[in-house]
Amino acid sequence: MGGGNRYGGGRGAGKGLPSARFYGPQGGQQSYGRGKGGSKASRTPPPVSGGRTGPYPQGGKGAKGLRKPPGPGPVVPQSQPKRNDGPIQHTGNKFQTEYPFSQVVRKLVEHRLRTPHRAQVHGQLTKVIAHWVSIPSGEAQLLRTNSEITRKTKGEDSIKIQTKDTDADTEPETANSVDARVLLCGGVTPVDNTKKHILSRVSLYAAKQPTGGLQGYGGICTNGTDTEVIQQLVSKVKEQCGLDLSDVETWYKFVEMEYTAPLRNTVFYLPALWELNSELSLHSAATEEEVQVEETVEPEIPREGMTDDEYAEAKAAMKPIKNMITKINKTVVSTPITLSLSDCLNAEVRKHMPRQTLEFYTAADSLDEFLKKEMCTSLVSTLKDKRTEKQERENKLKEQEAARLEAKRKREEQVAAKKKVKDDEIAALREKWETENQGLTDDEKKGSKEKLELAEREILNRKDDDDEDANQTEVAPSTPGADKESEEAPKKKKFRTVVDVDQKKYEAFEFFDRGSRPDIRTGTLPFLRLQNILLCSDEDFSLDDVSSLMTAVGHSPHSLDYKSLVSTKREEEIIEPPTPEPEPEPEQAAMDEDKVEQEAGEEAPAEEAETGNNDVEIEETDQVEAE
C-alpha cells in the first residue's frame, strides 16, 4: 500500500487515500495535507489553533513538508435525544408496542416497558400488581355511563373542614397499615360538536395540593380485608371533600404498588359511581387552627355633659387597651381538580415529585391499560362479526353461482333433448323418403326432395310449448281512470345518502389511534399495530387467525380505515317543504269579497220561497187530516 504515515501522507502513502481527519476539542473537523516527503512528514499532529510549531514560523526553516492547518472547521451538531412527553409520542417504532393485558404482577422492569412515556419512577418501587385484570370484560360500565361530578370552589359551602391528618410520608410506618386511595372516574362524556378524542372525554378527579402536586382522595388505613379498608376509605373521602360514597355497593380493587421497607404499600380502589342516582359534588378541604392574637381596643368614654372639646381631650388622654383574643385560621389543604385521561398520560413526571403524585399517574396508566383491554374485546368482536359477514356474502355468492350453473346445465340438457327429438324426426323422415323414392331418377326425386327440405325446415323452426309460454306476457286488465292517472305522473322523489356510524365500535378503534396529540387522530390503524393489539387480547390467537381477521376487513395493504368499517350507508328521502300559495292582491281580494256577498244575497230569497212552500204544504196536510 505504500509507506505513508498516519497524519501526513506523501507520495508513497498510496494513491486515492484521503487526508487524515480528527475532531478537535472544539468539535471542529481538522484535516492535514500531504507533504512532499512521505514518511519524512512529522508524526505529531499540528495544534488545532495553528501558529508556531517550533522555534520557526510556519513555512520557514524546519517546516518543510507541512502546511498551515486551517482554522476550526464547521461545528457538527450532535443529535440530541428527543423528549418523550407522553404515550402519544412513539418510542423508536412507528407505533407503541402493547403487551398482554392478562399479566397481573409486573416487576419494575416490565412496568417500565409498559410505560415508556414515564421518564421517572419512585426509587423504592419494586412491583405493580394489576388487580383490574380479574374484572370481567363489560362488567365495569365506565364506557357506557357519564357520572359527572361538580366541583364547588366558591362560596361558604365550598370548603369542607377536616381534622388535621398526618401526611402519608411523615406518619410512622407500621406493618399493619396501608395507604388506600380512591380512583374517581366519571366515565366517558358524550360526543359533542367538538368531536374530541375519546382520551380527552374520560374524566378523572383528584385533589390538588397547595404545592401543586396531585393525589387521590384517601389516606392511611388499618390493614385488613378489602371490605374493612373500603369502610375506612369512605369515611376519609367524605371528610376530605364531602363526597359520600357509602351508597356505592360495587368496589373494584384496581391497582397496588409495592415498595421496599420501610415504605408502606399503596392500593387504589375504583368505586362504581354509575350506581349513584344523586348529584355528586366535591368541596375544597381546609383545616382550622386556633391562634392567640393581640388586639388593641380603644376605651369607651361616657359623653354625657361634655362638650366636643372636652370629649376630644379626654379621649386623647386615655391609653388604648390591649387584649388577647382567639381567632380561627383556615388553611386550604386541597382543591378538587378535573383531569382528562389524555392530560394524565401526557403529564411530565419529574424525579423529585411527591410520591402521591407519582402514584396517581401510575393509577391513570393502569386505567388506560384497563380501557385498552375493554376496547380490545370490543374490537375483536367487531372484526369477528365482519369476518362472519364476509363469509356469509361469499357463501351466498357461491350458492348463487352454483344455482346459475345448475340452471344453465338444465337448460342445456333441455335444449339437447329437444334437438335430439328433432334430429330423430328428421332422420325418420329421410329414411321414409329414401324408401319411397327408391329406384327413381334424380329428376323424378327433385320435386319430392324439395318437399323433404321444406318439411325439415318446418321441424327445425318449430317452437315448443315451453318456448311459447315463456314468450307470452300477461296483459293486465285496464281499469277505469287508469289513463287519467298515467297522464298525471307523480313527481320524482329525491334521496340523499346518509352515513350512520356505530359510535361504540368506532371508539374501540379510536382508542388505539393516537397521533402526535390526543385530539388528533389519523383515522386509520396500521396493520402491524392491529396485529400487535390482537395478539395481546385474552384470546389465544395464532398468526393465521390474526391474518384471517385482518384480511376480512383490509381496505389497503398497510392500514385499516376503521371509520368506514363501522359505518353503514342508507338512502333517505328528501322531504321538500310545501310551496306556499301566493297571497292575492288587495284589489283582487276586494272584488272576490263583493262577489261572495252578491252570491249570498241572491241565494237568500230562494231559500225563503222554498220555506214558504213547505209551510203551505204542511197546512194543507193538516186540513185534510182534520176533515
Buried (B, 14 or more C-beta within 10 A) or exposed (E): EEEBBEBBBBBEBEEEEEBBEEEBEEEBBBEBBBBEBBBEBBEEBBEBEBEEBEEEEBEEEEBEBBBBBBEBBEEEEEEEEEEBBBBBBBEEEEBBBBBEBEEEEBEBEBBEEBBBBBEEBBEEBBBBBBBBBEBEBEEBBBBEBBBEBEBBBEEEEBBBEBEEBEEBEEBEEEEEBBBBBBBBBBBBBEBEEEEBBBBBBBBBBBBBBEEEBBBBBBBBBEBEEBEEBBEBBBEBBBBBBBBBBEEBEEBBBBBBBBBEEEBBBBBBBBBBBBBBEEEBBBBBBBBEEEEEEEEEEEEEEEEEEEEEEEEEEEEEEEEEEEEEEEEEEEEBBBBBBBBBBBBBBBBBBEEEBBBBBBBBBBBBBBBBBBBBBBBBBBBBEBBEEBBEEBEEEEEEEEEEEEEEEEEEEEEEEEEEEBEEEBEEBBEEBEEEBEEEBEEEEEEEBEEEEEEBEEBBEEBEEEEEEEEEEEEEEEEEEEEEEEEEEEEEEEEEEEEEEEEEEEEEBBBBBBBBBBBEBBBEBEBBBBBEBBBBBBBBBBEEBEEEBBBBBBEBBBEEEEBBBBBBBBBEEEEEEEEEEEEEEEEEEEEEEEEEEEEEEEEEEEEEEEEEEEEEEEEEEEEEEEEEEEE
